[in-house]
Amino acid sequence: MGSLKVNLCGIELSNPVIPASGTFGYGYEFAELYDINELGTFSFKGTTKDPRFGNPTPRIAECPNGMINAVGLQNPGVEMVIAQELPKLKQCFHKKVMANVSGFSVEDYAYTCQLLDKQEQVGWLEVNVSCPNVHGGGMSFGTQPEAAAEVTRAVKSVTTKPVIIKLSPNVTDIVSIAKACEDAGADGISLINTLLGMRIDLRTKKPVIANKMGGFSGPAIFPVAVRMVYQVAHAVNIPVVGMGGVSSAEDVIEMMLAGATAVEIGAANLVNPYICRDIIRDLPDVMTKYRIENLSDIIGGVL
């Protein structure tokens, strides 16, 4: 059998499959279902400096081939994550975990990342710059190259572990933002985060979710994700983590051909909690079908 191993920012993964932040909790919940050490790693729930209750309900709506969510970064805050969540995770997950970080100011990002960087179990910091910049009129940090670069520099100045910047697809030029992050010192790029979507209840004539709009994810966005991963991977010289609508081993191969070193799986976890395990187990047969010896050899291999 060929090798499923890949190297992400200097850390070897047994396979490229990573459950995406916000769809896998802090890991131990899924450990009750199967041995999560089968995973390459996983990105834990988006963590902020302070505790957040999140947005009002309802905050999830189903759509054909996807879903819309506006959970609002509900989490107990970084200090509680370190004190309570990581010790519980350590009992069931024996690999390096990816810490997903969100913030509403540059200072927030730096504070949270500096604390998580000191945790032995954290291997990478995945910094989500799709959050509103409270000092910039609410515009997302990830919509402007300068703002994304500012967050990157601030985080890199207080950390030692690989920093992967997670980008929003709700922009006109994803490449310029990715390159700005690379120039500011990012060790990797992950994309795409959710697209902005909305549904309306025909009976009430009101938006289905209380926040009116939310993040659209699921299989429907996969072609957009592949396109953006391809564009960014061919423009930067740092690893790209691809995500967006991935739900099969074939999708993982396609995303890697586009240029992804590793692949995150999000909404599919909410449909089938065993999906990541099943994809990992399916990969060898799919590799045989397409005459792939080592997964690392196909990264960016689209002709």
BELFEN-V495239 format. One line per field, one symbol per residue. phi: phi as a letter, one per 20 degrees, with the letter a starting at -180 (. if undefined). psi: psi as a letter, one per 20 degrees, with the letter a starting at -180 (. if undefined). A space follows every 50 residues. Layout:
# BELFEN-V495239
phi->???
psi->???
This chain:
# BELFEN-V495239
phi->.feefcddlndfdfaeecgegnccldnfffffebffffffabdfggddgd fcfnefefcccfcgmrbdccfnlfaenfffgffcfffffffccddfdeee ccadbgfggffffffffeegffecdedeeeefefecmnffgeecgfffff fgfffffccdegddeedeeebecffffffffffeogeaccadffeecbcc fffemcgfdffmdbeecogfegfffgfffgfffedddcfddeapmfbbff ffffffffpffccecdgffeecfefffffgfeggffffgdldecfffefm efe
psi->qrpiqrookippqhrjpopqqijjckghghiihroiihqgaqorppprgq qpharqqqjppqrpkarpqlhklprjqhhhghhggghhhhhipkrpqpop prrjrhhggggghhghhiphiphqooookjqpohjkjipphjipggghhg ggggghijrirpopppqqilrhnhghgghhgghijqirpqqqaqqprqqp ohgikqqhqhjgqapprahhjghgggghgggghjirkqqpoqrnjpjrhh hggghhhijphrpqpehhhigoijggghgghhgghhgggjlpgphhiipk jp.
